[in-house]
């Protein structure tokens, strides 16, 4: 085995050994880890071992594709900024909760002199956008002029961020919300006030489409105001838990999900625990003003995102912890394939400017059969906040967070910044590369 590169000791870190397989095989199956780096030390008093980290970026094989060969990946989290560092250490800026991104660079076609097939980068939380008298900025989007983010919150409103000088303002409300005292409402009032989840603009018209968990598919004019309901059911079955949405910018067609015909949003855990498979993937045609069911009998379909060339879309199957690819055009139109298996329950999906997909991980996978998903403690897996997938479904990056009180619902990469939404917390987290 090639000798590892020189390493620099970082403060206390938690190490999880993960295994990856591709295609359509869980990345997270257990496998005995390879030999620890030379800098590994005894476990600390709290039981967390300290491991060395390569002091230089390993960029070899970045373009190589994943193969069916198993490989283990050390995944680091839990930096303690108060720990001392020796003379050989590298300096990482620490501010608030630190997030690490790991770029997985495995290859079966070329040999590398290094035993570390990844690159490590550090991200800093640069700001937290607090909400007032409401919670749950579930989805985050920007308009064609770059303004935003816009987000839907628990009292039924759509808010717009104007910067720290002006803060948040109400951009839109739904018709049910307009004459009710819903502001500051919680789950109890959601069925009356509405609960906007997925959001997306059609840039050519400025129309904002809203997947409201209770009211169905809504549309808001370019200037905001009162949202109008444009669809509340399909094939004679009313929407019960409208969730994710995306728009084909070339045709204006709207793709969205109805997560369950049996359970509404407050009972979303029952969708998972009961194995409910009554969800649907749908398409709204703004010209014909009709809704078509593309796929039914789905286990909790959630976020949805189109590819950069609109030939396919991907949607999150929260119930099965998978991302599914649905072909829209070409010889496979209408067919589905497994795009990725995940270590937890996916929520929203956002495509970035490079055609890659950010998938928010709401929480770790529930173990109903005492199956071992992780080599070490699940506490560290709870820190997985989002992952980035290539256009082919290959794992590119993992986004970690030390704040286990934050529940991520969306990761949106915009102008070199990652904006993290939450269906539960009263703030948006903002990170910079």
N, C-alpha and C positions, 0 to 999 in steps of 0.2 A: 504494500500500500504506500502511496506517495506520502511524504511527510507533510503535515498540515502547514499552512502559512503561519507566519508570526502572528501571535494573537495579543490582544490587549484586554486586560481585565476590566469588566464593567461592574457596577454595583450589583447587589443581589438580584438574581433573575430566576424565574420559573422556567423550566424546560419541559416541553411536551414533545413526545416522539410521535409523529404522524406518519402514516403510510399513504402512498398515492397509487391509484391505478387508473387507467384510461383505455378505452372509453367506457362510460356508463358503469363504472365500478366505484364503490365508495373510496374516497381518499383517506378515510379516517379509520380503517381497520387496524388492529394492533399488530405490531411486529417487534421482535427484539431489537433494541437500538444498537447501532454500531458502537465501536469503542469511543469513550468520551474523549474530547480534546485534552491535550496535555495539561491545560490550565485548570481542569476540573478539580474542585476541592471538596472537602467533606461538607455534608449538609449543614446548614446554619441552624441556629437554635429553634427557629420556627419550622424546620424540616424542609426548607427549600434549598436545593443545591445551587452552587454558583458555578457557572461555566464560562469559559473563555469565548470571545467573539473575534472573528477575523478582523484585523485592523485595516484591511484594504478591501475595496469593492471587487467582487469576483464577477466579471461580466461575460465570461466565456459561455458559449452555448446558449445565449439568450434567445436565439431564434429557433432552437431545436424544439421538436414537438414531444409531448408526453408519449410514452409507450406503455405496453401492458406489463412491463417489468416493474416489480415492487421497488420502492425506495423509501427510506425514512428521512424525515426532515426535522431538524431541531427548530422549534418555534419558541421565541423568547418573549417574555413579558415581565412586568412587575419591577420596573426600575425604581430603586430607592435612591433618591437624589442626595440623601445625607451620608451615603456610604463613601468611605475614602477610596481613592484611586491611586495606584502607584505610578512611577515615572514612565512606564511603558504604555500608560493608558491613553485612550483617545478622549477628546472632550466632546460631550454631547450637550447642547443647550437643553435645559430642563425648565419647563414652564407649565404649571398646572398638571393635568393628567397627560402623560406621555403616551403616544401611540407609535407602534412600530409597524412598518410595512415590510413584508418579506416577499421578495421576487423569486419564485421558484424556477430554476433553470435546469431541469433534468434533461438528459439526452442519452439515447441508446445508440446513436449513430456516430458519435465522436467521443473520444476519450479526453478527459480533462486531468490536468496534473493536480487538481485540488479535490479534496473530499467534501468541500462545502458548496453544494450546488445552488446557491442562492446569493442574493444581495440584500443587505439590511440598510434601511433608511429610517430616519427619525422624523416624526411629525410633531409639530407644536400646536396646542390649542391656542389660537390667537384671540378668540373671543367667544362669548356665550350670549346669544340673543334671547333675553328673558321675555316671557309673556306676562301680561297682567290680567288677573281675574279669569284666566282660562288655561287650559293645558292641551297637550297633544298635537304639536305641529307635525302631522303624520307624513305629508308629502311636500316636497319643496321644488318649485320650478321658477324659471326666469322667462320673461317675455322676449320677443324678437329684438328688442332694444337693449337687452341685458339687465333690465330692471328686475328687482326682486331681492330675496325670494318671496314668492307668494306661497301661502300655506293655508290649509284648512284646519280648524281647531274644534274643540269639544263642544262649544256652544253653537255650532252650526255656521259660523262666519268663515269667509275667506279673507285672510289678512295679507297686507303688503308691507314689506320692510323698506323704509326710506333712509336707512342709515341711523347712526347714533343720535344725530341732532334732532330727528323727528320721530324715530322709533317706528312702531307698528301703527297702521291705520286699517279701518275696515274697507276692503275693496268690494265685497259682495256679500249678500245674504240670500237665503232661499225664501220662497214665498211663504212657507209655513213659519219661518223664523221672523219675518218682517214685523208682525204685530204681536209678538210674544216677548215676554221678559225672559229671554234665554241667555243673556250674557252671563258668563260665569257658571253656566250649567255643567252638570256632570253626566254620568251614564244614565241616571234616572230620567233626565229630560231629553235624551238623544232621540227617542222615537218621535217626539213632538217637534223638536227643534231642528232635527236633521244632524247628520255627522259626515261632513265631507272627508273623503279618504283620498283616492287617487286624483291627481290634477294633471292637465296638459293643455297647452295652447295649440290652436291651429294658427300658425304665424301669418298666413296670407290674409286671413279675415280678422285676426285678433280675438276670435272667440275662444273662451276658456271653457273646456269640458271638465265636468266634475262628476266623479263617481261617489254618490252619497249613499251611505250604508243603508238608509231607510227610504229615501225618496227616489232612488233610481239614478238615471243618467240626466244630468243637468247641463245647461249651457248659460254662460254669462257673456254679455256683450263686451266689446273692447274697452269701454269706459267703466265697466263694473256696474254696480247697482243690484237689482234683484235678479236672481237666477231663475230661469224657466225650466220646467221639466220637459224633456223631449222624448223620454222613453221610460216606461215603468214595468215592462214585461216583454216576454217573447214566447211565441208559440202557445199562447194562452196561459202561460205560467208567469205570475208576477215576480218581479225581482224582490229578493229577500235580504240580500247582503251584498250590495254592489260595492266593488272594492277597487281594483286597479284599472288604469286607463292609459292609453297612448293613442297618438294620432298619426296617420300617414300624411305627411306634409305635402305630398304631391297630389293626392286625391281628396284629402279632407275626411276620409273614412276613419271612424273611431272604433278602436278595439278595446274591449273592457271585459271584466270578469264579474260574475255573480257567484260568490263563494259557496253558498249553500241555499237550498230551498227549504231546509228544515230548521236551521239555526240562524239567529241573528247575531249581530256583533258582540253583545255582552256574553253570549254563550259560545264564543269562538273556540274555547278549549274543548268543548264537547265535539266539535267537528273533528278534532284530532283523536280524542280518546275513544269515540264511538266508531271511528273509521268512516265517517259520513262521506259519501261520494255522490253528492247531488249537485255539485257546482257546475258552472257553465262558462265557456269562452264564447264571446259574442262580438258581432260587428254591427255598428250603426252607420247607415248610408245617409249623409245629410241631403243628398239630392232626392232620393226616393222617400226619405224619412221613415225608413223601416229598419227593423232589427233582425239579423240572421243569427241563429245558433250555429257556431262553427264546431263546437265540441261539447258534449255533455257527459254526465256521470264522472265528474272529476273530483278528486279528493282535495277540497279546499283550494281552488285556484285563487291566486292572490295578485301580486304585481305582474305587469305585462310591459314589454318593450319591443319595438320593431328594430330590425337590423338597419344598418345605414343605407342599404340599397333596397329596402322594403320587400325583399324576396322571402323573408321569414320573420316570425316573431318568436320571442321566448316568454314563457309565463311561469310563475312560481307555483308549484304544487306544494303548498305548506303541509298538507296532511302526509305526504310521502317524503318530505325533505328533498325534493328534486326540482330541477329546472327542466322544463320541457320545451322542445323546439317544434313549432308548428309552421309548416311550409305554406306560404301564400301563393307562390308562383313557381312555374317550372314543372317538370315531369312528376315531381313529388307533391304537388299542390294538394293540400288537405291532409297530408300524412303527418304523423308526429314521431319524434325520436327523443330519447333521453339526452338532454344537453349536458347535464351535470348532476352528480349526487353530492349532497351537502352534509356537514356535521351538525346542522341544526335546522330550525324552521325558518324558511325564507319569507321575507315580506316584499317590499317594493323592489323593482328593478329599474335602473336608469342606464341608458347608453351614454357614453362620453363622446367627445369629438373625434376620437380615433376608432370608433365602432366597437369599443369594448363595453362590457356590461358590469356595473356595480350591483351587487345583490346584498341587501341588508339581511342580517341574521338576527331574528327576534329573540331567540333563546336556544339553549342547547337541546339536543334531541332527548325526548322522554324515553326512558328504558322500561318497556313493559314486559320484556322477556328476560331480564337480567343479562342481556347481551353486553359484552364489553366493547364499547365504541372507542374508548380512549385509553391510552397506555398509563396515564397518570390521573390526577384528580380532575373532576369535571369543573372545579372552580376556575381553572385556567381557561377551559373551553368556553365558559360563560363570557370571557373577555373578547371572544371573536365577535366583532361588531358588523363587519361587512367583508365580502370578498370580491375580487375583480376577476372576471373571466374574459378570455379572448373571444373573438368572433367565432372560433371553432369550439368553444366550451372548455378551453384549457385554463387551468388555474394560473393566474399571474401574480396576484397579491392577496395578502390577508391583512385586514385592518383590526388591530387590537385596541382594547380600552381597559384601563385599570378601574374605571368607575363602574362597579357592578350594580349601582342604582340606576344607571341609564339604560333604557331599552330602545334600541335602534329600530326604526321602521324604514328608513331610506338613507342612502348615501348618493349624493349628487355632486359630481365633479364639474366645476365651473370655473374657468379662467385660473387654473392652477390652485384652486381651493376646494376642499371637500366640505360639503354642507351635510350635516347629519340631522335627520328629523327623528322624532319620537312620538309614538301614539299615546304615550303615557306621561312623559315628563313635561314640565312647563318652560322649556327652552329649546333652542336650536344650538347645536355645537358646531363650531367652525374651526377647521384645521388647515394649515398651510404646509405644503411640501417643503 
